[in-house]
Amino acid sequence: MTWPNRITYTRILFIPFFAIAAMQVRYHESFKYVALGLFVLMSLTDLLDGYIARRFNLTSLEGKFIDPLADKLLMMTASVFLALPIWRMADGRAPLLVEIATIIIARDLLICVWVIATFLAGVKKVYEPSRLGQTTTFVQMTMTGAMLLGVISPAVYRYAAVPLSYGAAGFTIASGLQYLYRYVRTLNLHATNGS
């Protein structure tokens, strides 16, 4: 197993600890900092494994599957917990709108279903993420970091996290539609080549 893949698997193992920290905020406000710290750590490992893979030519088929999977698992987990009113905000509400959380989760599930469906249809290949998809992941991660910082700082929440959440929703919808188009196109091409 390559070092980038080891780092990616470690990132996945940290996700349950992030979820536990988020659940503990309701009882101990200091866990806001723990959740933020874990998210920052996982984000840095995401950058690190990508850098090592490119710098030392350690890219692998396994890595191309598990790296985006780790990103999606983290984003879905963070979206679920940020949409719950457990963060001890001044007004008692959840930081992230349920509608936006649903959009993010639905898009990531769509991608997972797309990969599985194309594999079952006999199309066995790794799909490189589009530039729009990469931008969407970046905006989502930035929004999540701002949300976690925003539950600590009201100013960050109001002027950064909230606007970023709407931007993330827009990018997520656009990239979700793009993935849906690519999925249909792939199946059509496979059906044509197989006929």
Secondary structure by P-SEA (a helix, b strand, c coil): ccaaaaaaaaaaaaaaaaaaaaaaccccccaaaaaaaaaaaaaaaaaaaaaaaaaacccccccccaaaaaaaaaaaaaaaaaaccccccccccccccaaaaaaaaaaaaaaaaaaaaaaaacccccccccaaaaaaaaaaaaaaaaaaaaaaccccccccaaaaaaaaaaaaaaaaaaaaaaaaaaaaaaaaaac
